[in-house]
């Protein structure tokens, strides 16, 4: 098992682009209570978190944002993926990045934020798999539950992104989701 406590920080970035961070337990659980940061002053990097069960706690962050284009955040569990913090892949002046949250069961708790916003274009958010299971490279959820969370793939000045919440079985959604273009609400 891997437990990154509330005050922990893993950073992979240089003066320009974000790097890559991989937090993986092949047979155990992963709990993230702190910050996993692959953001960049140029392009965003890549964050990958995976395990048997993955829990992102309240107040924690997984960030692959960039001042230009954003990178990728991938959170995957063999069994249960629980998100209670912030998952971010935003492009400040460029395009939003990619966020994939997968597992057999997915729970996005009240207060969680998932964003792939960008300036020139919104990014892509896929929770539970791709639309109607089209991307067979992603693990597909059997159950996905989203509480009062905020999910956004907006674009300030360009094309909107894509936000997908999917499950092969039950899907419950109580949050706010947006993929707006040109700052439209």
N, C-alpha and C positions, 0 to 999 in steps of 0.2 A: 504494500500500500504506500501511496505517496500523499503526504499532507503538507501543503504550503500554507502556513499560518497567516493570521490576519495582517501581520506586519511584514510579511515576506514580499520580496520584489525580485522578479527575474526580468532582466533587460537585455535585449539583443538589438543594438542599433549603433551606428557610427555617426559621424558628422553629416552624412548624406542620407543613405537609405536604411530602412529598417532591416534587421537580420532575420534569422529564423530561430524560433523557440519550440522545442518539442518536449512535452511532459507526458510520458507514457508509462503505464504499468500493464504489461501483457496479461498478467493473471490477477492483479489486485485492483483496488479502488483508488481513485484520485480525487482529492478534495483541494480546491483552490479557495483560499480565504484572502489572499493578497492580490498582487498585481503581476500579470504576465504581459510584457510590453515589447512589441516589435515595431513600434511606430518609427517613422523616419522624417528627417528634415526635407528629404526628397520624396521618394516613393516609400510606401508602407511595406513591411516585411510579411512574415508568415508566423502564425501561432497555431500549434497543433496540440490538443489535449485529448488523451484517450485512455481508457481503462475499462475494467469490468463494469463498474458504476462510476460516473463522473458527477461531482457536485461542485457547482460554483456558488459560493456563499454570498449573502448580502454584503454589499460594500466592496466586493472584489471586482477586478477588471481583467478583460482579455482584449488587447488593443493592437491592431495592425494598421492604424491610420497613417496617412502621409500628408505632407504639405502639398504634394502633387497628387498622383494617383494612390489609392489605398491598396493594401495587400489582402491577405486571406486569413480568416480565423476559422478553424475547423475543430469542433468539439464532438467527440463520438464515444459512445459507451456500448458495450456488448449488451448490457441490460438496461439500466436506468440512467438517463441524463437529466440532471436538475440544474436549472439556471435561475439564480436569484440576484445576480449583480448586473454589470454592464458588459456587453459584448459589442465592440466597436471596430469598424473598418471604414473610416470616412476619408474622403479626399478633399482637402481644404480648397485647393485651386483646380484639381483634376476630377477624376471619376471616383465614385465610391467603389469599394472592394467587394469581396465575397465573404459571406458568413454561412457556414453549413453547420447545423446542429442536428445530430443524428443519434439514434439508439433504438433499442427495441421499444422502450417507453420513454416519452419525453414529458417533462414537467417544467413549464416556464412560469415561475411564481409571480404573484402580485409585486409590482414595483421594479421588476426587471426591465432593462432597456437593451434593445438589439437594434443597431443602426449601421447602415451602409450608405449613408448620405454622401453626396458629392456636389461639387460646384458645376462641372461640365456635364455630368451624368450621374444618375443614381446607380448603386451597385445591385448585387443579387443576394437575397436572403432566402435560404431553404431550410425550413424546420421540419424534420421528419422525412425528408427525401425530396425528390423533384416532383413536379406536377404530374400526377397520375403515374408515378413511378418511372418516368421516362429515362432518367439517368440511372442505369443499372450499376454504376460504380459507387453510388451512395447507398448506405444502409437505409432501409425503409422501416419506419416506425409502425408498430401495430396499434399503439395508442399515443395520441398527442393531446396534451392539455395546456392551454395558455390562460393564465389568470389575468388580472388587471395589469398587463404589461404594455410597454410601448415598443412597437416594431416599425421601423421606417427605412425606406430606400428612396429618399427624395433627391431631387436635383434643383439647385438654386437657379441655374441658368440654362440647363440642357434637358436631355431626355430623362424621364423617370426611370427608376430601376424596377426590379422585380422582387416581390415578397410572397413566399409560398409557405403555407402551413399545411402539412400533409400527414395522413396516416392511412394505412391499409385497412384499419379497423375503425376505432372510435376517435373522433376529433371533437374537442370542446374548446371554444374560443370565447373569452370574455374581455379581451384587451382592445387596444387601438392599433390599427395597422394602416400604413400609408405608403404610397409610391406615386408621389406627385411631381409634376414637371414645372420648371420655371417659377418656383416659389409658390405655386397654386396650393390652396388648402381645400 
